[in-house]
């Protein structure tokens, strides 16, 4: 119906019908405009789906307990050498406070990166930084903004070291330490939530870990779970050595820069992955 015919049709209606018909026409125009915008941008709703896997963007690296950014700077530099933009998140305070405050910091960092034009975000969480990342995914719709996630030696089900610290020297176990005690309310929240379908997640840990005990507290249902000694049986690496280990670096680069890992690598890939991490 062209403009002239529409005007003639409206003129022939009674007052109430004319108002109702005009409202309907306005609604149709608005819906057409919204639909057109969504076709041109892919989606006007940022929570409508996961980021495209073929559009790698910024990598955000989340430090562990204590908030030291130096432990992740080597991995960030290695990622930049492959052409990726990589930033280490600075945690609030001394990095031993409320993990939920750290979640908010990560969320702000993600928002800033996406507002700056990055097509997507990959998140690498080291140690407690992986717990922060897991909480962020659940609390802040992270599955709709994170393209891929990698965690390194993360106590996703707590660590007995924190439990011992709380029991023996309560004053030496700040809030984040208390929250990492197995079966804490915050960790029960994680256990109660299934990993979102469609979010590729790689969890790496070392069997030599004496900080996250037991080491397989890093195991996450729905993720690709890789104890490093499954790939390189003779490898010896401590918890603190994870962010700079060549095999870890090789696995992170392979997962974030290529097709996402869907199954754990085998021992036959030990040498190739380690060499990738050393380049």
C-alpha positions in Angstrom: 0.0 0.0 0.0 1.6 3.3 -1.1 1.4 6.5 0.9 -1.6 8.1 -1.0 -3.7 4.9 -0.8 -2.8 4.5 2.9 -3.8 8.0 3.7 -7.2 7.6 1.8 -7.8 4.3 3.7 -7.2 5.9 7.1 -9.4 8.9 6.2 -12.3 6.6 5.5 -12.1 5.0 9.0 -13.9 6.2 12.1 -11.9 8.1 14.7 -11.1 5.2 17.0 -10.3 2.8 14.2 -8.1 5.5 12.6 -6.1 5.8 15.8 -5.8 2.0 16.1 -4.8 1.6 12.5 -2.2 4.4 12.7 -0.7 2.7 15.8 -0.4 -0.6 14.0 1.3 1.0 11.0 3.8 2.7 13.3 4.6 -0.6 15.0 5.1 -2.3 11.7 7.5 0.4 10.6 9.5 0.1 13.9 9.7 -3.7 13.6 10.9 -3.5 10.0 13.6 -1.0 11.1 14.8 -3.3 13.9 14.8 -6.3 11.7 16.8 -4.4 9.1 19.4 -3.3 11.7 19.8 -6.9 12.9 20.3 -8.1 9.4 23.1 -5.6 8.8 24.9 -6.1 12.1 24.3 -9.8 12.6 22.4 -9.2 15.9 21.5 -6.2 17.9 21.4 -8.3 21.1 24.9 -9.0 22.6 23.5 -12.0 24.5 22.0 -13.7 21.5 24.8 -16.2 21.0 28.4 -17.1 21.3 31.2 -15.1 19.4 32.2 -16.6 16.1 35.1 -19.0 16.4 36.7 -17.6 13.2 37.1 -14.1 14.6 39.8 -14.2 17.3 40.2 -10.9 19.2 41.9 -9.8 22.4 43.3 -12.3 24.9 42.8 -11.3 28.5 45.1 -13.1 31.1 43.8 -13.2 34.7 46.5 -13.6 37.4 46.3 -16.0 40.3 46.2 -15.5 44.1 48.2 -12.4 45.0 47.6 -10.7 41.7 51.1 -10.8 40.3 51.1 -9.8 36.6 54.7 -10.7 36.0 54.0 -14.5 36.0 51.7 -14.0 32.9 53.8 -11.4 31.1 55.9 -14.0 29.3 52.8 -15.8 28.0 51.3 -12.5 27.0 54.5 -11.5 25.1 54.4 -14.9 23.3 50.8 -14.4 22.3 51.6 -11.0 20.9 54.5 -12.4 18.8 51.8 -14.5 17.0 49.9 -11.4 16.1 47.3 -11.5 18.9 46.5 -8.6 21.2 47.1 -9.7 24.8 46.5 -7.9 28.1 47.2 -9.0 31.6 44.3 -7.9 33.9 45.3 -6.0 37.0 43.4 -7.3 40.0 42.1 -5.0 42.8 44.2 -4.5 45.9 46.8 -7.2 46.5 44.8 -9.9 44.7 43.9 -11.7 47.9 40.6 -10.0 48.5 37.0 -11.1 47.5 37.1 -13.1 44.3 33.8 -11.5 43.4 35.5 -8.1 43.3 38.0 -9.7 40.9 35.1 -11.0 38.8 33.8 -7.4 38.5 37.3 -6.3 37.4 37.4 -9.0 34.7 34.0 -8.0 33.5 35.0 -4.3 33.2 38.1 -5.4 31.2 36.0 -7.5 28.9 33.5 -4.6 28.4 36.4 -2.2 27.6 37.9 -4.5 25.1 34.7 -5.2 23.2 33.7 -1.5 23.3 37.1 -0.7 21.8 36.2 -2.8 18.7 37.6 -6.2 19.4 35.5 -8.9 17.7 35.8 -11.3 20.6 37.7 -12.1 23.8 39.7 -15.1 24.8 40.4 -15.5 28.5 43.3 -17.3 30.1 43.0 -17.8 33.9 46.0 -18.8 35.9 45.5 -20.5 39.3 42.7 -18.6 41.2 42.3 -16.5 38.1 40.7 -19.6 36.6 38.1 -19.6 39.4 37.5 -15.9 38.8 37.0 -16.7 35.1 34.6 -19.6 35.9 32.5 -17.3 38.2 32.5 -14.6 35.5 31.1 -17.0 32.9 28.2 -17.9 35.2 27.5 -14.4 36.7 28.1 -12.1 33.7 27.0 -14.1 30.7 30.6 -14.8 29.9 29.7 -17.6 27.4 28.1 -14.9 25.2 31.3 -12.8 25.1 34.2 -15.2 25.5 35.3 -17.0 22.4 37.5 -19.5 24.2 38.8 -20.1 27.8 42.0 -21.7 29.0 42.7 -22.3 32.7 46.1 -23.2 34.1 46.3 -25.1 37.4 43.1 -23.6 38.7 41.6 -24.9 41.9 38.1 -25.0 40.5 37.1 -27.4 43.4 39.3 -25.8 46.0 42.7 -26.6 47.4 43.6 -28.4 50.7 46.4 -25.8 51.1 43.7 -23.2 51.7 41.8 -25.5 54.0 45.0 -26.1 56.1 45.7 -22.4 56.2 42.2 -21.5 57.4 42.3 -24.2 60.1 45.9 -23.7 61.4 46.6 -20.0 60.9 43.2 -18.2 60.2 44.7 -14.7 60.3 47.1 -15.7 57.4 44.2 -16.8 55.1 42.6 -13.7 53.6 39.1 -13.8 52.0 40.2 -15.2 48.7 42.1 -17.9 50.5 39.0 -18.8 52.5 36.9 -18.8 49.3 39.3 -21.4 47.8 38.7 -23.9 50.7 37.0 -27.0 49.2 33.2 -26.9 49.5 33.1 -23.1 50.2 29.9 -21.4 49.3 31.5 -19.8 46.3 32.9 -23.1 45.0 29.5 -24.8 45.6 28.1 -22.2 43.3 30.5 -23.3 40.6 29.7 -27.0 41.1 26.0 -26.3 40.8 26.4 -24.7 37.4 27.0 -26.8 34.3 29.6 -25.3 31.9 27.6 -23.5 29.1 27.3 -25.6 26.0 29.3 -24.2 23.1 32.0 -22.5 25.1 35.3 -24.2 24.3 37.3 -24.6 27.6 40.8 -26.1 28.0 41.9 -26.9 31.5 45.6 -27.6 32.0 47.4 -28.7 35.2 50.5 -30.4 36.4 50.6 -33.5 38.6 53.6 -31.9 40.4 51.3 -29.2 41.8 51.8 -28.7 45.5 49.8 -25.5 45.7 46.6 -26.8 44.2 46.0 -30.0 46.1 44.8 -32.3 44.8 46.1 -31.2 41.3 43.1 -32.5 39.5 40.9 -30.0 41.3 41.5 -28.2 38.0 39.3 -30.8 36.3 36.1 -29.3 34.9 33.1 -31.2 33.6 32.5 -30.3 30.0 36.0 -28.9 29.4 38.9 -30.6 27.6 41.0 -31.6 30.6 44.7 -32.1 30.2 47.2 -33.1 32.9 50.5 -32.1 31.3 52.2 -35.4 32.1 49.6 -37.1 29.9 51.2 -35.3 27.0 54.8 -35.3 28.2 55.2 -38.1 30.7 58.6 -37.0 32.0 57.8 -33.3 32.4 58.4 -31.8 35.8 56.8 -28.4 36.3 55.6 -26.8 39.5 52.4 -24.7 40.0 54.4 -21.4 39.8 56.1 -22.6 36.6 52.9 -23.2 34.6 52.6 -19.8 32.9 56.2 -19.9 31.5 56.4 -23.6 30.7 57.1 -24.4 27.0 54.5 -27.2 26.8 51.8 -25.0 28.4 52.7 -22.1 26.0 52.5 -24.5 23.1 49.1 -25.8 24.2 47.7 -22.3 24.8 48.9 -21.1 21.4 47.5 -24.2 19.6 44.1 -23.8 21.3 43.7 -20.1 20.9 45.2 -19.6 17.4 44.0 -22.7 15.7 41.0 -25.0 15.7 39.9 -25.4 19.3 41.0 -28.6 21.0 38.2 -31.1 21.2 40.2 -34.0 22.7 43.3 -34.1 24.9 46.6 -34.2 22.9 48.6 -37.4 23.0 52.2 -38.2 24.0 53.1 -38.3 20.3 52.5 -34.5 20.2 54.8 -33.7 23.2 57.8 -32.6 21.1 55.9 -30.5 18.6 53.9 -28.7 21.2 56.9 -28.0 23.3 58.8 -26.6 20.3 55.9 -24.4 19.5 56.1 -23.0 23.0 59.8 -22.3 22.7 59.7 -20.3 19.4 
